[in-house]
Amino acid sequence: MSIGSILLQTSIDTFKSAERLGYKTLLQLSYEELHLKPSPESNSIAIIVKHLHGNMLSRWTDFLTTDGEKPSRDRDAEFEAGYDTREALLEAWRSGWELTFKTLQDLKEEDLLRNITIRGEVHNVIQAISRQIQHYGYHVGQIVYIGKQIKDADWQQLSVPKKASR
């Protein structure tokens, strides 16, 4: 395998790991819990999902040919309200990740050094992918942390439980 194909597959695998952690958290929570805000200035999990969905649609649609910050995106609105139903939230989660994975799977090794723009700033494709890995990992970490705080003793571990690594 070439370094480019390894990089693309590793990126896909990293995104898939983040998607699974987030999804396993979402499944543990009720509609009300998904919309619970830890504090007045915090975001609920529903808001974080809404933001991720908006970001994914903007970044990965026409990834190689248009700015990653689409004129149609209303980023500020992503931080208002949530979803009308739990199913709508889960569908937004699914469709955002589906677009992310499809775009990454369609990339060719020769695309990796192409330049794209995000908010008018030039990035090569490797930089853009790395930027999104960091961004999504940050928000999935928030989702998991908030979910764990909400469920407390009822939390179903997503990885190796405490004191069970032997």
Number of C-alpha atoms within 10 A of each C-alpha: 5 7 9 16 15 12 15 19 14 12 19 19 13 13 21 15 13 18 18 13 17 24 17 15 24 23 13 16 18 11 16 10 17 26 19 18 15 13 8 7 7 11 21 24 29 28 24 21 27 24 20 21 23 20 23 22 20 23 25 23 18 13 20 18 10 15 20 24 21 17 9 7 14 14 14 8 13 19 16 13 13 22 18 9 11 19 11 12 21 17 13 18 21 15 14 21 20 13 17 22 17 12 16 18 12 9 15 11 15 10 14 18 13 13 16 19 19 16 11 10 10 14 16 15 20 17 15 19 21 11 13 18 16 12 13 18 19 12 18 23 14 17 25 19 13 21 25 18 13 17 14 10 8 10 14 14 11 12 8 9 9 7 6 6 7 4
